[in-house]
């Protein structure tokens, strides 16, 4: 009888452990799928919204001249200049979020600025709905996703929050540009994610994250060098002024 009871207890424990392991695995898979799905939406849908906003301002054949007129060409990286030069034949298809954001912010004078200004670190509030606010939302969603690269997972709560924000973006920009962004977003959310799709978008978003880190590192180095040069100049000026005073 005792042996039977112990065997029964062991069966219950094994069943419980199996259910727990299956539950954890299922949750991990769902979180990973949500991460890939959000990556897909960012790369395919939100980036296209930015391309369409840029196209609404300037045609691809005009963009190079507009950048030159705004004296902004020298502030772009060499590979970005190549993409802009190729726009006349390639269109905006090769323009990524970083380049599109840069151009919409610095070259397109008709874009309504964000309520809190460009380059904010927090998501605009629900009542802040200028085109600039939505451009900032897209940038921030993309950057926030980068923070999940190491685990490649997004919780259901986070995904729902992003989904609500993205739905608002699509609705507003659809009204502005008369394109079917809302349905495209819904179709993307329903899209089945197979192994090939998962790997493709995982590598694409990792590449974007790495490029963004490289840009940020180069910017920090440039700013540090600029500060060092200013400090040196101030030191030389102070020394020179001191010598003049001494000889006066």
Buried (B, 14 or more C-beta within 10 A) or exposed (E): EEEEEEEEEEEEEEEEEEEEEEEEEEEEEBBBBBBBBBBBBBBBBBBBBBBBBBBBBBBBEBBBEBBEEBEBBEEBBEEBBEBBBBBEEEBBEEBBBBBBBBBBBBBBEEBEBBBBEBEBEEBBEEEBBBBBBBBBBBBBBBBBBBEBBEEBBBBEEBBEBBBEBBBBBBEBBBEBBEBEBBEBBEEBBEBEBEEEBBEBBBEBBBEBBEBBEEEEEEEEEEEEEEEEEEEEEEEEEEEEEEEEEEEE
